Amino acid sequence: MTEVAIVMEESTKVNPKFVYHPGNPLPDIEGHVSCGRFERILRRGDFAVTTELAPPDSADRAEVFHRAAMFDEFVDAINATDGSGANCHMSSVVVCALLSHIGYSPILQISCRDKNRIAIQGDILGAAALGVGNVLALTGDDVSAGDQPEAKRVFDLDSVSLLSTIKKMRDESKFLSGRKLKEPPKMFAGSTINPFVPPIKSRVFQLEKKINAGAEFIQTQYCFDMPMLKDFMLQAVDRGLTERAFILPGVGTLSSAKMANWLRNNVPGVHIPDSIIKRLKGAIDQKKEGQKICTEIMQQIKEIDGVSGVHVMAYGQEKYVAQIVKDSGVLGNRKPWAPKNEY
């Protein structure tokens, strides 16, 4: 059964008069907080695949659609990054609105670095009004990492207080001030965790803190160290956290040993074992070897207890994501929604 057929079947059970159009919010379902496909996929137990779309340095909407189309039929949701690396790009709210309008399931990333709570709450309402059903709370990289280090830092909220804000707006129909909302934003809320940075023992407690604040799904930093991930997931399962939130470990494709070394030495929180770099160095085609490593890691991740999916990050190599997912086989026979399936 295709994703569209499943959605239509589920929706007509809830509302017999439901008329399906990919850009329309889906009918409310008991136990669901949003009206989008991504949450439905996770809650029905499918292994989900998400990825990231880097918003263009452009005002051309066609660039957004072109980048999203590279993932067609191989991912369930697409993160729109929000000033990643502290660099300016097209607004993540706008990217999500464009994608949502034609039926994709975008995940709105919100960085607390650039906006105060007034602007953030306004963006949440605006995105929800435009059909965006997923949001990812991030504290954000410091401005010193980007090409405009003179920019002023805001950090009025952090990822935990942002999660609490989203939960209050959605579940209590209130702004942080206590003022009532006429219509709450129906958004599936998530955040991130990095199981690979010291102090390692505190990572699971940070995860629990974010889940307590309102995170319903979690995407992790790049995973290249399977023993560390397995240990982290074992702790999460033992504490019952995987019963409260869906965890999608992050994977990435490395184009070369040089790139892997650069990431390890220059991007905070990226942990790449020596064995991975050695394997890349010894390969005839390092780019293909990097893709093979990513595929193998995805296959191993799917077998870990408590994992609900995988988040594929391939900055500068987005065109390879579909093939990597296909080669991994993690989707089985399921094909995620894509515009081409509609007509």
C-alpha positions in Angstrom: 0.0 0.0 0.0 1.4 3.4 -0.9 1.8 6.3 1.6 -1.1 8.1 -0.1 -3.4 5.1 0.2 -2.5 4.6 3.9 -3.1 8.3 4.6 -6.5 8.3 2.8 -7.6 5.1 4.5 -6.7 6.4 8.0 -8.2 9.8 7.2 -11.6 8.5 5.9 -11.9 6.4 9.0 -11.8 9.6 11.0 -13.8 11.7 8.6 -15.8 9.9 5.9 -16.2 13.2 4.0 -12.4 13.7 3.9 -11.1 14.9 0.5 -7.4 14.3 0.1 -5.1 16.9 -1.3 -1.4 16.7 -0.5 -1.1 20.2 0.8 -4.1 20.0 3.2 -3.7 19.2 6.9 -4.9 15.7 7.7 -7.9 15.1 10.0 -7.2 15.0 13.7 -6.5 11.5 15.1 -6.7 10.6 18.7 -3.2 10.4 20.3 -1.7 12.6 17.6 -0.7 16.2 18.2 -0.3 17.3 14.6 -2.1 16.9 11.3 0.9 15.8 9.2 2.2 12.5 7.8 5.5 12.4 9.7 4.0 11.9 13.1 1.6 9.3 11.7 4.5 7.3 10.2 6.3 7.2 13.5 3.3 6.3 15.6 2.3 3.4 13.4 5.7 1.9 13.9 7.3 2.4 10.4 11.1 3.0 10.4 11.3 6.7 9.3 13.9 8.5 7.3 14.5 12.2 7.5 17.1 14.5 5.9 18.1 18.1 5.7 17.6 20.8 3.0 20.0 23.7 3.2 17.9 26.8 2.3 19.4 28.6 -0.8 21.2 31.9 -0.9 18.5 33.1 -3.2 14.9 34.4 -3.4 14.1 31.8 -6.1 11.5 29.3 -4.8 12.4 27.0 -7.7 15.7 26.2 -5.9 13.8 25.0 -2.9 11.6 22.6 -5.0 14.7 21.4 -6.9 16.5 20.5 -3.7 13.5 18.8 -2.2 12.9 16.7 -5.3 16.3 15.0 -4.9 14.8 13.1 -1.9 11.5 12.1 -3.5 10.3 8.6 -2.5 13.2 8.1 -0.1 12.5 10.4 2.9 9.5 11.0 5.2 10.4 14.5 6.3 12.8 17.3 5.4 14.4 19.6 7.9 14.8 23.2 6.7 17.9 24.4 8.5 17.7 27.8 10.3 20.9 29.8 9.7 23.1 26.7 10.2 26.7 27.5 11.0 25.5 31.0 11.9 25.2 31.9 8.2 22.3 33.6 6.6 20.1 31.8 4.0 16.4 31.9 3.0 14.1 31.8 6.0 13.3 28.3 7.3 9.7 29.3 7.8 9.3 30.2 4.2 11.1 27.1 3.0 8.8 24.9 5.1 5.7 26.8 3.9 6.7 26.3 0.2 7.3 22.6 0.8 4.2 22.1 2.9 2.0 23.8 0.2 2.8 21.0 -2.3 2.6 18.1 0.2 6.0 17.6 1.6 6.4 17.1 5.4 8.9 19.8 6.4 10.5 20.1 9.8 10.9 23.7 10.9 14.2 24.2 12.6 14.2 27.2 15.0 17.5 28.5 16.3 17.3 30.5 19.5 20.4 32.5 18.5 18.7 35.1 16.3 15.2 35.8 17.8 13.6 36.6 21.1 10.5 34.8 22.4 8.1 37.3 20.8 9.5 36.7 17.3 9.8 32.9 17.9 6.2 32.5 19.0 5.0 34.5 16.1 7.0 32.3 13.7 5.4 29.2 15.3 1.9 30.5 14.7 2.7 31.7 11.2 4.2 28.3 10.2 1.3 26.4 11.7 -1.1 28.6 9.7 0.8 27.7 6.5 0.4 24.0 7.2 3.8 23.2 8.8 3.2 20.4 11.3 6.7 19.7 12.7 9.2 21.8 14.6 12.7 21.2 15.9 14.0 23.3 18.8 17.7 24.3 18.7 19.8 26.6 20.8 21.9 27.4 17.7 25.6 27.9 16.8 27.3 31.0 18.1 27.6 33.9 15.7 31.4 33.6 15.8 31.1 30.4 13.7 29.6 32.3 10.7 30.5 34.9 8.2 28.9 37.8 10.1 30.5 37.5 13.6 29.5 41.1 14.4 25.8 40.0 14.6 24.2 40.4 18.0 23.4 37.2 19.9 19.9 36.8 21.3 19.6 33.5 23.1 16.5 34.7 24.9 15.4 31.0 25.0 17.4 27.8 24.7 16.3 24.5 23.2 14.7 23.3 26.5 12.8 26.5 27.2 11.7 26.6 23.5 10.3 23.1 23.8 8.3 24.2 26.9 7.1 27.2 24.9 5.8 25.1 22.0 4.1 22.7 24.4 2.4 25.6 26.3 1.2 27.1 23.0 -0.1 23.8 21.7 -1.5 22.1 24.7 -2.6 25.1 26.8 -3.5 27.5 24.0 -1.4 30.2 25.7 1.5 32.5 24.9 4.3 32.5 27.4 2.8 35.6 28.9 -0.4 33.7 29.7 -2.5 35.4 27.1 -4.9 33.0 25.4 -4.6 31.8 21.8 -7.7 31.5 19.7 -6.3 28.6 17.8 -3.2 26.7 19.0 -0.5 25.5 16.6 -0.8 21.7 16.0 2.9 21.0 15.8 4.9 17.8 16.5 7.9 18.9 18.5 11.4 17.6 18.5 14.9 18.5 19.4 18.5 17.2 19.1 21.0 15.3 21.2 24.7 14.5 20.8 25.5 11.2 22.4 29.2 11.5 21.5 30.5 14.5 23.4 31.9 14.5 27.0 30.7 14.2 29.6 29.2 11.0 28.0 27.4 9.9 31.1 25.3 13.1 31.2 24.0 12.7 27.6 21.0 10.5 28.6 20.0 12.9 31.3 20.1 15.8 28.8 17.9 13.7 26.6 15.4 13.1 29.4 15.4 16.8 30.2 14.4 17.6 26.6 11.7 14.9 26.6 10.3 16.2 29.9 10.2 19.7 28.3 8.1 18.4 25.4 10.3 16.7 22.8 8.4 14.0 21.0 11.1 13.1 18.5 14.9 13.4 18.7 17.5 13.6 15.9 21.1 13.1 16.9 24.5 14.4 15.7 26.4 12.3 13.2 26.9 8.7 14.4 30.2 7.0 13.2 30.8 5.1 16.5 28.3 2.3 16.8 29.4 1.1 20.3 28.9 4.5 21.7 25.4 4.8 20.1 24.4 1.3 21.3 25.4 2.2 24.9 23.5 5.5 24.7 20.4 3.7 23.3 20.6 1.0 26.0 20.5 3.7 28.7 17.6 5.5 26.9 15.6 2.2 26.7 16.4 1.3 30.4 15.0 4.8 31.5 11.9 4.3 29.4 12.7 7.3 27.2 12.2 5.5 23.9 8.6 4.9 25.0 8.1 8.7 25.3 9.9 10.0 22.2 11.0 8.7 18.8 14.8 8.7 18.4 16.4 9.0 15.0 20.2 8.7 15.1 22.0 11.0 12.6 24.2 9.6 9.8 26.3 11.3 7.2 28.3 10.6 4.1 32.0 11.5 4.1 33.5 12.4 0.7 37.1 11.8 1.8 39.5 11.2 4.7 40.5 14.8 4.4 36.9 15.9 4.9 36.4 13.5 7.8 39.5 15.0 9.5 38.3 18.5 8.9 34.9 17.7 10.4 36.5 16.1 13.4 38.9 18.9 14.1 36.7 21.9 13.3 33.0 21.1 14.0 32.2 20.9 17.7 30.6 17.7 18.7 31.5 15.6 15.6 33.2 12.4 16.7 34.7 10.2 13.9 36.8 7.2 15.0 40.3 6.7 13.6 39.1 3.4 12.1 36.7 5.3 9.8 39.4 7.7 8.6 41.8 4.8 8.0 39.2 3.0 5.9 38.6 6.1 3.8 42.3 6.6 3.3 42.7 3.0 2.0 39.9 3.2 -0.5 40.4 3.7 -4.2 37.3 5.8 -4.5 36.9 7.6 -1.1 33.6 9.3 -2.0 32.0 5.9 -2.8 33.5 4.4 0.3 32.1 7.2 2.4 28.6 6.4 1.0 29.1 2.7 1.7 30.1 3.4 5.3 26.9 5.5 5.6 24.8 2.7 4.2 26.3 0.1 6.5 25.8 2.4 9.6 22.1 2.9 8.7 21.6 -0.9 8.4 23.2 -1.4 11.9 21.2 1.4 13.4 17.9 -0.1 12.3 18.7 -3.2 14.4 19.2 -1.2 17.6 16.4 -1.5 20.2 14.6 1.7 20.7 15.5 3.4 17.4 12.6 4.7 15.3 14.4 5.9 12.2 17.4 7.6 10.9 18.3 11.2 10.0 20.6 11.5 6.9 22.8 14.6 6.7 24.7 15.0 3.5 25.7 18.7 3.2 27.0 19.2 -0.4 26.1 15.6 -1.3 22.4 15.8 -1.2 22.1 14.2 -4.7 23.4 10.9 -3.2 20.9 10.6 -0.4 18.2 8.7 -2.4 20.7 6.1 -3.5 22.2 5.7 -0.1 18.7 5.1 1.4 17.9 2.7 -1.4 21.1 0.7 -0.9 20.6 0.5 2.8 17.2 -1.1 2.4 16.0 0.4 5.7 12.6 1.4 4.2 11.8 -2.2 3.0 9.2 -2.1 0.4 7.7 1.2 1.6 7.9 4.3 -0.6 7.5 7.6 1.3 5.2 10.3 -0.2 6.4 12.3 -3.2 4.6 14.6 -5.7 5.1 12.1 -8.5 2.9 9.6 -6.6 0.0 11.9 -6.7 -0.8 12.0 -10.3 
